[in-house]
């Protein structure tokens, strides 16, 4: 999953409001990463320098697994003002789940008896296996990584999250947040049905899918990133919650 250039600008503007001296250019470069690390350290967050979920929560852009969770799941990234799109270019920035939120996920899985490893904010094989147990119980598709459907489902648990071990806030890298293969299949179906041939509906991100997505983005006055962004998927009517009965994600492959 990517955050579009105009949404990177939003993050940069929010950081400037917090006192960071930085350019607002929509590019996640060395300067932005360095200023983000400074902000993260000041807020007691893991200093990843990445555009991660804890950063979004701290900037009131999207709430993810913050104690008693709310319905504001990445809401700030679902839409972009037209004025902000003007002059924006590039692929945007990849979206990560912060080490602290990985630790939250580990705690939630532990309370359900699915995880018995260390709560350390590191996404390893044991955490991935536990996450797949949770997915099976909730009708979600298996995945080796962290995807939005898993985060959204966990966000509905409303489980109190305790103070986490310091190891989670000392880590310097989060885990990439994926849309998931089922969402990519839905994307390929929707693009092809709308006249943008995305190739085989196989859940694999390839050049045919990328080019079809770019054409759709141009046609619908979205930022032409060629990457999976939340506004693009929303424009296609794809429900990333991946709940059983969701029209976009439960349709049969062609």
Secondary structure, 3 states (H helix, E strand, C coil): CEECHHHHHHHHHHHHHCCCCCCCCCCCCHHHHHHHHHHHHHCCCCCCCCCEHHHHHHCCCCCCCCCCCCCCCCHHHCCCCHHHHCCCCCCCEECEECHHHHHHHHHHHHHCCCCCCCCCCCCCHHHHHHHHHHHHHCCCCCCCCEEHHHHHHHHCCCCCCCCCCHHHHHCCCCEEEECCHHHHHHHHHHHHHCCCCCCCCCCCCCHHHHHHHHHHHHHCCCCCCCCCEHHHHHHCCCCCCCCCCCHHHHCCCC
